[in-house]
Amino acid sequence: MTLAVYVLDVPEFQPLARTAQKAGMRLRRTGDYLELSSPDRQLVLSREGTGIRTALWHAALTGGLDGRIVSFTSETIHLEEAPR
């Protein structure tokens, strides 16, 4: 199984997409969304350095997720593969 996050493909989320790519995630455009996927079983994304405001950060996963949220704070999102 692959860990994946779906983010609306709008300029406001581009800093998040760049951060995800720096964390090793692959980016693929699918319709109106960016699919950010990772072969890793766990992943931590950090808001630091993205310039994204807290409210937008908290909306980051509204496009969907293939995986499970371990923790989601105003500074980090920790994700892992969903159990089979």
PDB file of N, CA, C and O in Angstrom:
ATOM      1  N   MET A   1       0.841  -1.181   0.000  1.00  0.00           N
ATOM      2  CA  MET A   1       0.000   0.000   0.000  1.00  0.00           C
ATOM      3  C   MET A   1       0.886   1.244   0.000  1.00  0.00           C
ATOM      4  O   MET A   1       1.986   1.232   0.552  1.00  0.00           O
ATOM      5  N   THR A   2       0.410   2.289  -0.608  1.00  0.00           N
ATOM      6  CA  THR A   2       1.144   3.541  -0.679  1.00  0.00           C
ATOM      7  C   THR A   2       0.475   4.590   0.194  1.00  0.00           C
ATOM      8  O   THR A   2      -0.752   4.671   0.255  1.00  0.00           O
ATOM      9  N   LEU A   3       1.267   5.370   0.851  1.00  0.00           N
ATOM     10  CA  LEU A   3       0.785   6.503   1.625  1.00  0.00           C
ATOM     11  C   LEU A   3       0.606   7.670   0.664  1.00  0.00           C
ATOM     12  O   LEU A   3       1.540   8.007  -0.063  1.00  0.00           O
ATOM     13  N   ALA A   4      -0.580   8.301   0.640  1.00  0.00           N
ATOM     14  CA  ALA A   4      -0.817   9.406  -0.298  1.00  0.00           C
ATOM     15  C   ALA A   4      -1.733  10.453   0.314  1.00  0.00           C
ATOM     16  O   ALA A   4      -2.636  10.142   1.091  1.00  0.00           O
ATOM     17  N   VAL A   5      -1.479  11.698  -0.054  1.00  0.00           N
ATOM     18  CA  VAL A   5      -2.271  12.849   0.365  1.00  0.00           C
ATOM     19  C   VAL A   5      -2.745  13.545  -0.907  1.00  0.00           C
ATOM     20  O   VAL A   5      -1.983  13.682  -1.864  1.00  0.00           O
ATOM     21  N   TYR A   6      -3.987  13.977  -0.918  1.00  0.00           N
ATOM     22  CA  TYR A   6      -4.547  14.679  -2.076  1.00  0.00           C
ATOM     23  C   TYR A   6      -4.813  16.124  -1.666  1.00  0.00           C
ATOM     24  O   TYR A   6      -5.564  16.394  -0.729  1.00  0.00           O
ATOM     25  N   VAL A   7      -4.174  17.051  -2.395  1.00  0.00           N
ATOM     26  CA  VAL A   7      -4.242  18.472  -2.076  1.00  0.00           C
ATOM     27  C   VAL A   7      -4.806  19.200  -3.282  1.00  0.00           C
ATOM     28  O   VAL A   7      -4.412  18.926  -4.416  1.00  0.00           O
ATOM     29  N   LEU A   8      -5.726  20.126  -3.045  1.00  0.00           N
ATOM     30  CA  LEU A   8      -6.290  20.928  -4.127  1.00  0.00           C
ATOM     31  C   LEU A   8      -5.163  21.640  -4.866  1.00  0.00           C
ATOM     32  O   LEU A   8      -4.296  22.245  -4.235  1.00  0.00           O
ATOM     33  N   ASP A   9      -5.166  21.575  -6.187  1.00  0.00           N
ATOM     34  CA  ASP A   9      -4.121  22.170  -7.019  1.00  0.00           C
ATOM     35  C   ASP A   9      -4.398  23.658  -7.218  1.00  0.00           C
ATOM     36  O   ASP A   9      -4.872  24.087  -8.271  1.00  0.00           O
ATOM     37  N   VAL A  10      -4.090  24.429  -6.179  1.00  0.00           N
ATOM     38  CA  VAL A  10      -4.233  25.886  -6.205  1.00  0.00           C
ATOM     39  C   VAL A  10      -2.940  26.493  -5.646  1.00  0.00           C
ATOM     40  O   VAL A  10      -2.223  25.830  -4.897  1.00  0.00           O
ATOM     41  N   PRO A  11      -2.638  27.738  -6.000  1.00  0.00           N
ATOM     42  CA  PRO A  11      -1.383  28.356  -5.552  1.00  0.00           C
ATOM     43  C   PRO A  11      -1.180  28.328  -4.032  1.00  0.00           C
ATOM     44  O   PRO A  11      -0.045  28.227  -3.566  1.00  0.00           O
ATOM     45  N   GLU A  12      -2.249  28.415  -3.269  1.00  0.00           N
ATOM     46  CA  GLU A  12      -2.121  28.452  -1.812  1.00  0.00           C
ATOM     47  C   GLU A  12      -1.474  27.182  -1.244  1.00  0.00           C
ATOM     48  O   GLU A  12      -0.821  27.229  -0.202  1.00  0.00           O
ATOM     49  N   PHE A  13      -1.656  26.055  -1.930  1.00  0.00           N
ATOM     50  CA  PHE A  13      -1.098  24.796  -1.431  1.00  0.00           C
ATOM     51  C   PHE A  13       0.239  24.424  -2.080  1.00  0.00           C
ATOM     52  O   PHE A  13       0.802  23.380  -1.753  1.00  0.00           O
ATOM     53  N   GLN A  14       0.757  25.247  -2.984  1.00  0.00           N
ATOM     54  CA  GLN A  14       2.041  24.943  -3.615  1.00  0.00           C
ATOM     55  C   GLN A  14       3.186  24.823  -2.595  1.00  0.00           C
ATOM     56  O   GLN A  14       4.028  23.938  -2.741  1.00  0.00           O
ATOM     57  N   PRO A  15       3.242  25.691  -1.563  1.00  0.00           N
ATOM     58  CA  PRO A  15       4.312  25.514  -0.566  1.00  0.00           C
ATOM     59  C   PRO A  15       4.232  24.163   0.145  1.00  0.00           C
ATOM     60  O   PRO A  15       5.264  23.581   0.479  1.00  0.00           O
ATOM     61  N   LEU A  16       3.040  23.670   0.375  1.00  0.00           N
ATOM     62  CA  LEU A  16       2.880  22.355   0.992  1.00  0.00           C
ATOM     63  C   LEU A  16       3.376  21.267   0.039  1.00  0.00           C
ATOM     64  O   LEU A  16       4.044  20.324   0.465  1.00  0.00           O
ATOM     65  N   ALA A  17       3.052  21.395  -1.241  1.00  0.00           N
ATOM     66  CA  ALA A  17       3.504  20.418  -2.231  1.00  0.00           C
ATOM     67  C   ALA A  17       5.026  20.395  -2.303  1.00  0.00           C
ATOM     68  O   ALA A  17       5.623  19.322  -2.386  1.00  0.00           O
ATOM     69  N   ARG A  18       5.660  21.567  -2.272  1.00  0.00           N
ATOM     70  CA  ARG A  18       7.126  21.622  -2.306  1.00  0.00           C
ATOM     71  C   ARG A  18       7.725  20.973  -1.058  1.00  0.00           C
ATOM     72  O   ARG A  18       8.718  20.250  -1.147  1.00  0.00           O
ATOM     73  N   THR A  19       7.123  21.230   0.103  1.00  0.00           N
ATOM     74  CA  THR A  19       7.599  20.630   1.356  1.00  0.00           C
ATOM     75  C   THR A  19       7.467  19.118   1.298  1.00  0.00           C
ATOM     76  O   THR A  19       8.367  18.398   1.730  1.00  0.00           O
ATOM     77  N   ALA A  20       6.355  18.633   0.767  1.00  0.00           N
ATOM     78  CA  ALA A  20       6.137  17.188   0.655  1.00  0.00           C
ATOM     79  C   ALA A  20       7.175  16.564  -0.284  1.00  0.00           C
ATOM     80  O   ALA A  20       7.690  15.480  -0.008  1.00  0.00           O
ATOM     81  N   GLN A  21       7.477  17.238  -1.377  1.00  0.00           N
ATOM     82  CA  GLN A  21       8.482  16.718  -2.304  1.00  0.00           C
ATOM     83  C   GLN A  21       9.861  16.671  -1.645  1.00  0.00           C
ATOM     84  O   GLN A  21      10.616  15.720  -1.851  1.00  0.00           O
ATOM     85  N   LYS A  22      10.191  17.692  -0.855  1.00  0.00           N
ATOM     86  CA  LYS A  22      11.469  17.704  -0.137  1.00  0.00           C
ATOM     87  C   LYS A  22      11.534  16.567   0.881  1.00  0.00           C
ATOM     88  O   LYS A  22      12.617  16.078   1.203  1.00  0.00           O
ATOM     89  N   ALA A  23      10.369  16.146   1.388  1.00  0.00           N
ATOM     90  CA  ALA A  23      10.306  15.041   2.351  1.00  0.00           C
ATOM     91  C   ALA A  23      10.328  13.684   1.641  1.00  0.00           C
ATOM     92  O   ALA A  23      10.248  12.643   2.292  1.00  0.00           O
ATOM     93  N   GLY A  24      10.437  13.693   0.305  1.00  0.00           N
ATOM     94  CA  GLY A  24      10.547  12.449  -0.446  1.00  0.00           C
ATOM     95  C   GLY A  24       9.272  11.981  -1.120  1.00  0.00           C
ATOM     96  O   GLY A  24       9.239  10.897  -1.702  1.00  0.00           O
ATOM     97  N   MET A  25       8.220  12.787  -1.050  1.00  0.00           N
ATOM     98  CA  MET A  25       6.964  12.397  -1.691  1.00  0.00           C
ATOM     99  C   MET A  25       7.016  12.714  -3.188  1.00  0.00           C
ATOM    100  O   MET A  25       7.664  13.672  -3.612  1.00  0.00           O
ATOM    101  N   ARG A  26       6.325  11.896  -3.975  1.00  0.00           N
ATOM    102  CA  ARG A  26       6.206  12.116  -5.425  1.00  0.00           C
ATOM    103  C   ARG A  26       4.935  12.914  -5.689  1.00  0.00           C
ATOM    104  O   ARG A  26       3.925  12.730  -5.009  1.00  0.00           O
ATOM    105  N   LEU A  27       4.991  13.794  -6.673  1.00  0.00           N
ATOM    106  CA  LEU A  27       3.845  14.635  -7.021  1.00  0.00           C
ATOM    107  C   LEU A  27       3.290  14.191  -8.368  1.00  0.00           C
ATOM    108  O   LEU A  27       4.031  13.986  -9.329  1.00  0.00           O
ATOM    109  N   ARG A  28       1.960  14.048  -8.414  1.00  0.00           N
ATOM    110  CA  ARG A  28       1.285  13.727  -9.674  1.00  0.00           C
ATOM    111  C   ARG A  28      -0.012  14.525  -9.709  1.00  0.00           C
ATOM    112  O   ARG A  28      -0.763  14.543  -8.734  1.00  0.00           O
ATOM    113  N   ARG A  29      -0.272  15.185 -10.834  1.00  0.00           N
ATOM    114  CA  ARG A  29      -1.534  15.923 -10.989  1.00  0.00           C
ATOM    115  C   ARG A  29      -2.625  14.946 -11.395  1.00  0.00           C
ATOM    116  O   ARG A  29      -2.444  14.132 -12.301  1.00  0.00           O
ATOM    117  N   THR A  30      -3.756  15.036 -10.716  1.00  0.00           N
ATOM    118  CA  THR A  30      -4.896  14.192 -11.043  1.00  0.00           C
ATOM    119  C   THR A  30      -6.160  15.042 -10.906  1.00  0.00           C
ATOM    120  O   THR A  30      -6.617  15.326  -9.799  1.00  0.00           O
ATOM    121  N   GLY A  31      -6.706  15.435 -12.035  1.00  0.00           N
ATOM    122  CA  GLY A  31      -7.871  16.325 -12.028  1.00  0.00           C
ATOM    123  C   GLY A  31      -7.513  17.663 -11.402  1.00  0.00           C
ATOM    124  O   GLY A  31      -6.527  18.292 -11.787  1.00  0.00           O
ATOM    125  N   ASP A  32      -8.310  18.092 -10.444  1.00  0.00           N
ATOM    126  CA  ASP A  32      -8.084  19.371  -9.757  1.00  0.00           C
ATOM    127  C   ASP A  32      -7.184  19.227  -8.537  1.00  0.00           C
ATOM    128  O   ASP A  32      -7.056  20.163  -7.747  1.00  0.00           O
ATOM    129  N   TYR A  33      -6.559  18.061  -8.377  1.00  0.00           N
ATOM    130  CA  TYR A  33      -5.770  17.777  -7.178  1.00  0.00           C
ATOM    131  C   TYR A  33      -4.340  17.392  -7.510  1.00  0.00           C
ATOM    132  O   TYR A  33      -4.022  16.975  -8.623  1.00  0.00           O
ATOM    133  N   LEU A  34      -3.491  17.547  -6.504  1.00  0.00           N
ATOM    134  CA  LEU A  34      -2.133  17.028  -6.549  1.00  0.00           C
ATOM    135  C   LEU A  34      -2.126  15.788  -5.673  1.00  0.00           C
ATOM    136  O   LEU A  34      -2.550  15.832  -4.518  1.00  0.00           O
ATOM    137  N   GLU A  35      -1.647  14.689  -6.220  1.00  0.00           N
ATOM    138  CA  GLU A  35      -1.483  13.484  -5.421  1.00  0.00           C
ATOM    139  C   GLU A  35      -0.029  13.458  -4.963  1.00  0.00           C
ATOM    140  O   GLU A  35       0.889  13.406  -5.782  1.00  0.00           O
ATOM    141  N   LEU A  36       0.171  13.496  -3.662  1.00  0.00           N
ATOM    142  CA  LEU A  36       1.499  13.441  -3.075  1.00  0.00           C
ATOM    143  C   LEU A  36       1.638  12.071  -2.435  1.00  0.00           C
ATOM    144  O   LEU A  36       1.001  11.789  -1.419  1.00  0.00           O
ATOM    145  N   SER A  37       2.469  11.215  -3.024  1.00  0.00           N
ATOM    146  CA  SER A  37       2.567   9.843  -2.536  1.00  0.00           C
ATOM    147  C   SER A  37       3.983   9.532  -2.070  1.00  0.00           C
ATOM    148  O   SER A  37       4.955  10.148  -2.506  1.00  0.00           O
ATOM    149  N   SER A  38       4.067   8.556  -1.172  1.00  0.00           N
ATOM    150  CA  SER A  38       5.349   8.172  -0.605  1.00  0.00           C
ATOM    151  C   SER A  38       5.440   6.656  -0.493  1.00  0.00           C
ATOM    152  O   SER A  38       4.471   6.003  -0.107  1.00  0.00           O
ATOM    153  N   PRO A  39       6.594   6.092  -0.826  1.00  0.00           N
ATOM    154  CA  PRO A  39       6.784   4.656  -0.627  1.00  0.00           C
ATOM    155  C   PRO A  39       7.058   4.325   0.841  1.00  0.00           C
ATOM    156  O   PRO A  39       7.005   3.161   1.238  1.00  0.00           O
ATOM    157  N   ASP A  40       7.351   5.345   1.640  1.00  0.00           N
ATOM    158  CA  ASP A  40       7.637   5.129   3.061  1.00  0.00           C
ATOM    159  C   ASP A  40       6.370   4.787   3.825  1.00  0.00           C
ATOM    160  O   ASP A  40       5.279   5.225   3.461  1.00  0.00           O
ATOM    161  N   ARG A  41       6.515   4.010   4.879  1.00  0.00           N
ATOM    162  CA  ARG A  41       5.366   3.616   5.701  1.00  0.00           C
ATOM    163  C   ARG A  41       4.914   4.741   6.630  1.00  0.00           C
ATOM    164  O   ARG A  41       3.755   4.771   7.044  1.00  0.00           O
ATOM    165  N   GLN A  42       5.821   5.670   6.961  1.00  0.00           N
ATOM    166  CA  GLN A  42       5.501   6.806   7.815  1.00  0.00           C
ATOM    167  C   GLN A  42       6.134   8.060   7.240  1.00  0.00           C
ATOM    168  O   GLN A  42       7.141   8.001   6.535  1.00  0.00           O
ATOM    169  N   LEU A  43       5.522   9.201   7.554  1.00  0.00           N
ATOM    170  CA  LEU A  43       6.017  10.467   7.033  1.00  0.00           C
ATOM    171  C   LEU A  43       5.600  11.590   7.970  1.00  0.00           C
ATOM    172  O   LEU A  43       4.481  11.593   8.484  1.00  0.00           O
ATOM    173  N   VAL A  44       6.493  12.538   8.190  1.00  0.00           N
ATOM    174  CA  VAL A  44       6.177  13.727   8.980  1.00  0.00           C
ATOM    175  C   VAL A  44       6.426  14.946   8.101  1.00  0.00           C
ATOM    176  O   VAL A  44       7.520  15.130   7.567  1.00  0.00           O
ATOM    177  N   LEU A  45       5.394  15.776   7.958  1.00  0.00           N
ATOM    178  CA  LEU A  45       5.510  17.041   7.226  1.00  0.00           C
ATOM    179  C   LEU A  45       5.521  18.171   8.250  1.00  0.00           C
ATOM    180  O   LEU A  45       4.782  18.136   9.234  1.00  0.00           O
ATOM    181  N   SER A  46       6.362  19.169   8.010  1.00  0.00           N
ATOM    182  CA  SER A  46       6.483  20.292   8.929  1.00  0.00           C
ATOM    183  C   SER A  46       6.021  21.581   8.257  1.00  0.00           C
ATOM    184  O   SER A  46       6.355  21.843   7.102  1.00  0.00           O
ATOM    185  N   ARG A  47       5.260  22.374   8.980  1.00  0.00           N
ATOM    186  CA  ARG A  47       4.766  23.657   8.453  1.00  0.00           C
ATOM    187  C   ARG A  47       5.876  24.704   8.410  1.00  0.00           C
ATOM    188  O   ARG A  47       5.805  25.658   7.635  1.00  0.00           O
ATOM    189  N   GLU A  48       6.892  24.526   9.239  1.00  0.00           N
ATOM    190  CA  GLU A  48       7.989  25.482   9.322  1.00  0.00           C
ATOM    191  C   GLU A  48       8.616  25.704   7.945  1.00  0.00           C
ATOM    192  O   GLU A  48       8.965  24.749   7.251  1.00  0.00           O
ATOM    193  N   GLY A  49       8.752  26.946   7.566  1.00  0.00           N
ATOM    194  CA  GLY A  49       9.386  27.274   6.293  1.00  0.00           C
ATOM    195  C   GLY A  49       8.455  27.283   5.095  1.00  0.00           C
ATOM    196  O   GLY A  49       8.864  27.697   4.011  1.00  0.00           O
ATOM    197  N   THR A  50       7.207  26.837   5.255  1.00  0.00           N
ATOM    198  CA  THR A  50       6.301  26.823   4.106  1.00  0.00           C
ATOM    199  C   THR A  50       5.661  28.185   3.869  1.00  0.00           C
ATOM    200  O   THR A  50       5.295  28.513   2.740  1.00  0.00           O
ATOM    201  N   GLY A  51       5.526  28.978   4.928  1.00  0.00           N
ATOM    202  CA  GLY A  51       4.830  30.252   4.803  1.00  0.00           C
ATOM    203  C   GLY A  51       3.319  30.098   4.822  1.00  0.00           C
ATOM    204  O   GLY A  51       2.590  31.075   4.652  1.00  0.00           O
ATOM    205  N   ILE A  52       2.844  28.872   5.030  1.00  0.00           N
ATOM    206  CA  ILE A  52       1.403  28.616   5.066  1.00  0.00           C
ATOM    207  C   ILE A  52       0.849  29.015   6.429  1.00  0.00           C
ATOM    208  O   ILE A  52       1.401  28.653   7.469  1.00  0.00           O
ATOM    209  N   ARG A  53      -0.231  29.754   6.408  1.00  0.00           N
ATOM    210  CA  ARG A  53      -0.893  30.137   7.666  1.00  0.00           C
ATOM    211  C   ARG A  53      -1.530  28.911   8.305  1.00  0.00           C
ATOM    212  O   ARG A  53      -1.820  27.919   7.637  1.00  0.00           O
ATOM    213  N   THR A  54      -1.736  29.002   9.596  1.00  0.00           N
ATOM    214  CA  THR A  54      -2.274  27.873  10.361  1.00  0.00           C
ATOM    215  C   THR A  54      -3.605  27.385   9.799  1.00  0.00           C
ATOM    216  O   THR A  54      -3.808  26.177   9.681  1.00  0.00           O
ATOM    217  N   ALA A  55      -4.510  28.285   9.452  1.00  0.00           N
ATOM    218  CA  ALA A  55      -5.829  27.879   8.952  1.00  0.00           C
ATOM    219  C   ALA A  55      -5.697  27.055   7.661  1.00  0.00           C
ATOM    220  O   ALA A  55      -6.384  26.047   7.496  1.00  0.00           O
ATOM    221  N   LEU A  56      -4.833  27.478   6.768  1.00  0.00           N
ATOM    222  CA  LEU A  56      -4.635  26.738   5.519  1.00  0.00           C
ATOM    223  C   LEU A  56      -3.954  25.398   5.792  1.00  0.00           C
ATOM    224  O   LEU A  56      -4.286  24.395   5.160  1.00  0.00           O
ATOM    225  N   TRP A  57      -3.011  25.374   6.721  1.00  0.00           N
ATOM    226  CA  TRP A  57      -2.347  24.130   7.116  1.00  0.00           C
ATOM    227  C   TRP A  57      -3.378  23.113   7.597  1.00  0.00           C
ATOM    228  O   TRP A  57      -3.304  21.934   7.249  1.00  0.00           O
ATOM    229  N   HIS A  58      -4.338  23.573   8.398  1.00  0.00           N
ATOM    230  CA  HIS A  58      -5.363  22.669   8.927  1.00  0.00           C
ATOM    231  C   HIS A  58      -6.331  22.195   7.846  1.00  0.00           C
ATOM    232  O   HIS A  58      -7.077  21.240   8.066  1.00  0.00           O
ATOM    233  N   ALA A  59      -6.332  22.839   6.694  1.00  0.00           N
ATOM    234  CA  ALA A  59      -7.175  22.413   5.573  1.00  0.00           C
ATOM    235  C   ALA A  59      -6.407  21.512   4.601  1.00  0.00           C
ATOM    236  O   ALA A  59      -6.952  21.099   3.577  1.00  0.00           O
ATOM    237  N   ALA A  60      -5.159  21.210   4.915  1.00  0.00           N
ATOM    238  CA  ALA A  60      -4.293  20.488   3.988  1.00  0.00           C
ATOM    239  C   ALA A  60      -4.812  19.111   3.598  1.00  0.00           C
ATOM    240  O   ALA A  60      -4.566  18.668   2.476  1.00  0.00           O
ATOM    241  N   LEU A  61      -5.515  18.426   4.478  1.00  0.00           N
ATOM    242  CA  LEU A  61      -5.947  17.057   4.190  1.00  0.00           C
ATOM    243  C   LEU A  61      -7.402  16.960   3.738  1.00  0.00           C
ATOM    244  O   LEU A  61      -7.954  15.862   3.682  1.00  0.00           O
ATOM    245  N   THR A  62      -8.027  18.086   3.417  1.00  0.00           N
ATOM    246  CA  THR A  62      -9.433  18.051   3.014  1.00  0.00           C
ATOM    247  C   THR A  62      -9.639  17.399   1.652  1.00  0.00           C
ATOM    248  O   THR A  62     -10.767  17.039   1.316  1.00  0.00           O
ATOM    249  N   GLY A  63      -8.583  17.236   0.862  1.00  0.00           N
ATOM    250  CA  GLY A  63      -8.688  16.573  -0.442  1.00  0.00           C
ATOM    251  C   GLY A  63      -8.696  15.062  -0.342  1.00  0.00           C
ATOM    252  O   GLY A  63      -9.053  14.374  -1.298  1.00  0.00           O
ATOM    253  N   GLY A  64      -8.308  14.545   0.806  1.00  0.00           N
ATOM    254  CA  GLY A  64      -8.323  13.105   1.016  1.00  0.00           C
ATOM    255  C   GLY A  64      -6.961  12.564   1.395  1.00  0.00           C
ATOM    256  O   GLY A  64      -5.942  13.246   1.279  1.00  0.00           O
ATOM    257  N   LEU A  65      -6.968  11.325   1.849  1.00  0.00           N
ATOM    258  CA  LEU A  65      -5.761  10.685   2.349  1.00  0.00           C
ATOM    259  C   LEU A  65      -5.881   9.184   2.182  1.00  0.00           C
ATOM    260  O   LEU A  65      -6.902   8.594   2.535  1.00  0.00           O
ATOM    261  N   ASP A  66      -4.841   8.566   1.646  1.00  0.00           N
ATOM    262  CA  ASP A  66      -4.708   7.112   1.655  1.00  0.00           C
ATOM    263  C   ASP A  66      -3.686   6.826   2.742  1.00  0.00           C
ATOM    264  O   ASP A  66      -2.481   6.881   2.498  1.00  0.00           O
ATOM    265  N   GLY A  67      -4.154   6.528   3.911  1.00  0.00           N
ATOM    266  CA  GLY A  67      -3.283   6.311   5.056  1.00  0.00           C
ATOM    267  C   GLY A  67      -4.030   6.645   6.331  1.00  0.00           C
ATOM    268  O   GLY A  67      -5.261   6.651   6.367  1.00  0.00           O
ATOM    269  N   ARG A  68      -3.267   6.922   7.375  1.00  0.00           N
ATOM    270  CA  ARG A  68      -3.843   7.196   8.685  1.00  0.00           C
ATOM    271  C   ARG A  68      -3.097   8.360   9.316  1.00  0.00           C
ATOM    272  O   ARG A  68      -1.876   8.463   9.194  1.00  0.00           O
ATOM    273  N   ILE A  69      -3.826   9.226   9.983  1.00  0.00           N
ATOM    274  CA  ILE A  69      -3.221  10.351  10.695  1.00  0.00           C
ATOM    275  C   ILE A  69      -2.773   9.853  12.066  1.00  0.00           C
ATOM    276  O   ILE A  69      -3.583   9.371  12.857  1.00  0.00           O
ATOM    277  N   VAL A  70      -1.474   9.975  12.338  1.00  0.00           N
ATOM    278  CA  VAL A  70      -0.942   9.635  13.657  1.00  0.00           C
ATOM    279  C   VAL A  70      -1.113  10.835  14.569  1.00  0.00           C
ATOM    280  O   VAL A  70      -1.603  10.707  15.691  1.00  0.00           O
ATOM    281  N   SER A  71      -0.705  12.013  14.081  1.00  0.00           N
ATOM    282  CA  SER A  71      -0.934  13.261  14.815  1.00  0.00           C
ATOM    283  C   SER A  71      -0.983  14.409  13.817  1.00  0.00           C
ATOM    284  O   SER A  71      -0.355  14.370  12.759  1.00  0.00           O
ATOM    285  N   PHE A  72      -1.740  15.422  14.183  1.00  0.00           N
ATOM    286  CA  PHE A  72      -1.918  16.580  13.319  1.00  0.00           C
ATOM    287  C   PHE A  72      -1.962  17.786  14.241  1.00  0.00           C
ATOM    288  O   PHE A  72      -2.952  18.001  14.940  1.00  0.00           O
ATOM    289  N   THR A  73      -0.884  18.579  14.245  1.00  0.00           N
ATOM    290  CA  THR A  73      -0.816  19.774  15.078  1.00  0.00           C
ATOM    291  C   THR A  73      -0.690  20.998  14.186  1.00  0.00           C
ATOM    292  O   THR A  73      -0.661  20.880  12.962  1.00  0.00           O
ATOM    293  N   SER A  74      -0.617  22.159  14.791  1.00  0.00           N
ATOM    294  CA  SER A  74      -0.458  23.377  14.002  1.00  0.00           C
ATOM    295  C   SER A  74       0.944  23.474  13.394  1.00  0.00           C
ATOM    296  O   SER A  74       1.202  24.377  12.598  1.00  0.00           O
ATOM    297  N   GLU A  75       1.848  22.565  13.751  1.00  0.00           N
ATOM    298  CA  GLU A  75       3.209  22.594  13.217  1.00  0.00           C
ATOM    299  C   GLU A  75       3.608  21.367  12.412  1.00  0.00           C
ATOM    300  O   GLU A  75       4.473  21.467  11.542  1.00  0.00           O
ATOM    301  N   THR A  76       3.001  20.205  12.677  1.00  0.00           N
ATOM    302  CA  THR A  76       3.395  19.001  11.965  1.00  0.00           C
ATOM    303  C   THR A  76       2.190  18.111  11.644  1.00  0.00           C
ATOM    304  O   THR A  76       1.169  18.132  12.330  1.00  0.00           O
ATOM    305  N   ILE A  77       2.353  17.341  10.588  1.00  0.00           N
ATOM    306  CA  ILE A  77       1.392  16.298  10.239  1.00  0.00           C
ATOM    307  C   ILE A  77       2.190  14.999  10.178  1.00  0.00           C
ATOM    308  O   ILE A  77       3.120  14.872   9.382  1.00  0.00           O
ATOM    309  N   HIS A  78       1.827  14.049  11.012  1.00  0.00           N
ATOM    310  CA  HIS A  78       2.494  12.742  11.041  1.00  0.00           C
ATOM    311  C   HIS A  78       1.510  11.723  10.486  1.00  0.00           C
ATOM    312  O   HIS A  78       0.436  11.511  11.050  1.00  0.00           O
ATOM    313  N   LEU A  79       1.887  11.091   9.368  1.00  0.00           N
ATOM    314  CA  LEU A  79       1.013  10.133   8.678  1.00  0.00           C
ATOM    315  C   LEU A  79       1.685   8.767   8.620  1.00  0.00           C
ATOM    316  O   LEU A  79       2.909   8.663   8.688  1.00  0.00           O
ATOM    317  N   GLU A  80       0.877   7.729   8.496  1.00  0.00           N
ATOM    318  CA  GLU A  80       1.409   6.391   8.281  1.00  0.00           C
ATOM    319  C   GLU A  80       0.446   5.602   7.418  1.00  0.00           C
ATOM    320  O   GLU A  80      -0.723   5.961   7.272  1.00  0.00           O
ATOM    321  N   GLU A  81       0.958   4.518   6.846  1.00  0.00           N
ATOM    322  CA  GLU A  81       0.095   3.632   6.060  1.00  0.00           C
ATOM    323  C   GLU A  81      -1.025   3.112   6.944  1.00  0.00           C
ATOM    324  O   GLU A  81      -0.833   2.868   8.135  1.00  0.00           O
ATOM    325  N   ALA A  82      -2.193   2.947   6.344  1.00  0.00           N
ATOM    326  CA  ALA A  82      -3.318   2.366   7.074  1.00  0.00           C
ATOM    327  C   ALA A  82      -3.071   0.870   7.224  1.00  0.00           C
ATOM    328  O   ALA A  82      -2.519   0.241   6.321  1.00  0.00           O
ATOM    329  N   PRO A  83      -3.474   0.293   8.353  1.00  0.00           N
ATOM    330  CA  PRO A  83      -3.311  -1.152   8.505  1.00  0.00           C
ATOM    331  C   PRO A  83      -4.153  -1.895   7.472  1.00  0.00           C
ATOM    332  O   PRO A  83      -5.228  -1.434   7.089  1.00  0.00           O
ATOM    333  N   ARG A  84      -3.665  -3.026   7.033  1.00  0.00           N
ATOM    334  CA  ARG A  84      -4.379  -3.812   6.021  1.00  0.00           C
ATOM    335  C   ARG A  84      -5.442  -4.645   6.644  1.00  0.00           C
ATOM    336  O   ARG A  84      -6.145  -5.373   5.944  1.00  0.00           O
TER     337      ARG A  84
END
